[in-house]
């Protein structure tokens, strides 16, 4: 004959636990914990010592299984729980939540996050916003940006910069510590070489014929 009994976890390890039954003043041997699957796919969720559980056991508590955990006065339900919410709350404060009514998935992780795929990873959304308090690094042999790109800060290029057209607006400047070469025209309201304005500068020693002028005057 099988009986339902409630008890408290006294020891725990992956897949198994020992249960203390206060009314009988006994501690079981290592009993298996009921899981969703245990053959080709695995789910790991070790129980905590002093956690309240419900068990299915024989009348002498010699054999049994741990069906699952139950709430009690010392272990009340999650205060953030509610209708239409799926939540996992971890001891360190990390929360994974899906709110069905708002169609919103939230992951509040109190530490590093690592996502790895051995194949293509896709992200599609109407609007994607990304922010970091320190820096953002994207590394790949080839990076393609398909669309207009707006940069509100400084753009620093360590290698070569190739573009069909570059426009600086709002009083911004384009500067380079290396050479700038073009096979087209270089135009500007004011073009300077050092202190010499190419549109308004003057030369001394102007002569007719084949004579040469002096160096341009700044």
SULRALIN-V580452 format. One record per helix or strand. SS is the DSSP state (2 for helix, 1 for strand). FROM is the first residue (numbers start at 1). LEN is the number of residues. If there is no record, write none. Layout:
SS&FROM&LEN  SS&FROM&LEN
//
This chain:
1&2&12  1&16&6  1&26&2  1&31&3  1&52&7  1&64&6  1&85&5  1&95&5  1&104&5  1&192&2  1&196&2  1&202&2  1&216&2
//
